[in-house]
Amino acid sequence: MVDVGGVPFGGRGITVIAGPCSVEGKEVILEAAGIAKRAGAHVLRGGGFKPRTSPYAFQGLGKEGLRLLKAAGDSVGMPVISEIMDAAQLPAFLDHDIDCLQVGARNMQNFTLLKAIARAGKPVMLKRGLSATIEEWLQAAEYLAAFGSEGIILCERGIRTFETATRNTLDLTVLPLMRQWTHLPIIVDPSHAAGIPALIPPLSRASIAAGADGVAVECHPRPKEARSDGAQALLPGELSGLIADARIMAAAVGRSFVAPVRV
């Protein structure tokens, strides 16, 4: 089991990470934090540093984004998670006490980064690479463990296949398989897997049924105004419905929904 600011990942509980793709400003992240908290999510997500395919796309607010994210999480009593792209950014994540460091799909095999953050003593969520095999993914996790990380969470976020109807292809086979291969908790990011909001709730239910320890989803107060990944962000009501379904599905498979941290 991995503890992220008082929230357990693994064991018998189901956990939900929710929030916008990126931190766009004080008002929006505070609003998003309130939405996530009221819906019953456990951890607030938001990117300060954003890896974007186009160099002209919004790259995040950097250190200021981390500060705003942490302040928003504190305001509603939620731990926070954010993506780190380079070892040089680590001091900023530590200075702002980001509760969990996310390694994105593009950096799964950035071994210099993995070694650096492993020594920092923070929980790490390691996303599967776009075309990574399960063995390669687990070897990347082994880098974290070998260099000192004691809190590793795996995240399946879809892999790249020939299919173009969805953003990526969600690989649910990894969930029962990982139960045989590793003790590490594993969650699913259906937002990046599908890229289509209508598919996110059923994929979340399927993930829990197949053995996921939780889900990480994107939500935004006004997705059409989002500066990154708005097309795949859930509306507030959709997030509440997803979490209500997650509670039911958890009970159906003999698990429990983790009690959200109280302010």
Secondary structure, 3 states (H helix, E strand, C coil): CEEECCEEECCCEEEEEEECCECCCHHHHHHHHHHHHHHCCCEEECECCCCCCCCCCCCCCCHHHHHHHHHHHHHHCCCEEEECCCHHHHHHHHHCCCCEEEECHHHCCCHHHHHHHHCCCCCEEEECCCCCCHHHHHHHHHHHHHCCCCCEEEEECCECCCCCCCCCECCCCHHHHHHHHCCCCEEECHHHHHCCHHHHHHHHHHHHHHCCCEEEEEECCCHHHCCCCHHHCECHHHHHHHHHHHHHHHHHCCCEECCCCCC
